[in-house]
Amino acid sequence: MVDVNNKICNYLYSEWIKSYKSQRAFATDHGIEESTVRKIKRAVEQNINYNIPVVTLNKICEARSISISDFLKSFGL
């Protein structure tokens, strides 16, 4: 069984965060704390679990003008 949190963090990091101009800019533009972006990055790079709060995921999705359900559908959840 695929860990949903890992899949979400991997997607966020590889598709959105990694190519952004900086972690701070991503956080600011998406209404979240920079420490949250670091947690997502650390989870991916160190292959550890980070349980991303639904509120945080919702803020990121709202900033991207996408619903959480569409976000999850975009990579098979």
C-alpha positions as CSV (number, residue, x, y, z in Angstrom):
1,M,0.0,0.0,0.0
2,V,1.3,3.4,-1.0
3,D,1.6,5.9,1.8
4,V,-0.7,8.8,0.8
5,N,1.3,11.4,2.8
6,N,4.6,10.4,1.0
7,K,2.9,10.5,-2.3
8,I,1.5,13.9,-1.6
9,C,4.8,15.3,-0.4
10,N,6.7,13.8,-3.4
11,Y,4.2,15.3,-5.8
12,L,4.3,18.8,-4.1
13,Y,8.0,18.8,-4.0
14,S,8.8,17.5,-7.4
15,E,6.1,19.3,-9.3
16,W,5.7,22.6,-7.5
17,I,8.3,23.3,-4.8
18,K,11.5,22.2,-6.5
19,S,11.1,24.4,-9.5
20,Y,10.0,27.5,-7.5
21,K,12.4,30.4,-7.1
22,S,12.9,29.7,-3.4
23,Q,11.2,27.8,-0.5
24,R,10.4,31.1,1.1
25,A,8.7,32.4,-2.0
26,F,6.7,29.2,-2.4
27,A,5.6,29.5,1.2
28,T,4.6,33.2,0.9
29,D,2.8,32.7,-2.4
30,H,0.8,29.8,-1.0
31,G,0.0,31.1,2.5
32,I,2.0,28.6,4.5
33,E,5.0,28.7,6.7
34,E,8.4,28.3,5.3
35,S,9.0,25.6,7.9
36,T,6.2,23.6,6.4
37,V,8.0,23.7,3.0
38,R,11.2,22.5,4.7
39,K,9.3,19.6,6.3
40,I,7.9,18.6,2.9
41,K,11.4,18.8,1.3
42,R,13.0,16.9,4.2
43,A,10.3,14.1,4.0
44,V,11.1,13.6,0.3
45,E,14.9,13.9,0.5
46,Q,15.2,11.7,3.7
47,N,12.4,9.4,2.9
48,I,10.6,10.1,6.2
49,N,6.9,10.5,6.9
50,Y,5.4,14.0,7.1
51,N,1.6,14.0,7.8
52,I,0.7,17.1,5.9
53,P,-2.4,18.8,7.5
54,V,-5.5,19.0,5.3
55,V,-5.6,22.7,6.2
56,T,-2.1,23.2,4.7
57,L,-2.9,21.1,1.6
58,N,-6.1,23.2,1.2
59,K,-4.1,26.5,1.3
60,I,-1.7,25.2,-1.3
61,C,-4.5,24.1,-3.5
62,E,-6.4,27.3,-3.1
63,A,-3.3,29.3,-4.1
64,R,-3.1,27.2,-7.2
65,S,-6.9,27.5,-7.9
66,I,-7.4,23.8,-7.7
67,S,-9.7,21.8,-5.4
68,I,-8.2,19.2,-3.1
69,S,-10.2,16.5,-4.9
70,D,-8.9,17.6,-8.3
71,F,-5.4,17.7,-6.8
72,L,-5.7,14.2,-5.5
73,K,-7.2,12.9,-8.7
74,S,-4.2,14.4,-10.7
75,F,-2.0,11.6,-9.4
76,G,-4.4,8.8,-8.8
77,L,-5.8,9.2,-5.3
